[in-house]
């Protein structure tokens, strides 16, 4: 229990530090974190959320284009959960103006993966059938992936920004806002893929 307490304190610190650094309304951000049920990952997906917290602390390197430091933090996060390695790719996609070509190409790639999913998953299923992952899939009863409502919720900020893009692009804003928008677009793509694959 002491170990879990230390992990929870670290995770709470990482989330609070990120909110205090990048949010104009710390209290409202914390409210959304709790009422959006995101805090649940602190309790249930401890390893995954540990990787997320490490990446949250490394976000300043993402925003400041310090790839070397960001890479080191990402590799540490990968020690807790291997899926954190995808954040190396996210670093390159997220740079630049919101909705730039890299982001649009990434979303197009995700849509192609969804369209031709049966080809990819058939090969993967046969390759993993005798491994631990294949056993886990059998035990889970072949449940389908992420809830489509969750994917729709991740779309809301993107839709709002796109809807008001003339006003948004006319305003002077910190550089990290642009990166966050691009990361949100990548997140929508990952969620869309998760609807069909996990």
PyMOL commands that set and color helices and strands:
alter all, ss='L'
color gray80, all
select helices_A, chain A and resi 2-22+26-35+40-43+46-57+59-63+67-80+82-94+101-115+117-128+132-139+148-163+165-170+175-197
alter helices_A, ss='H'
color red, helices_A
deselect
rebuild
show_as cartoon
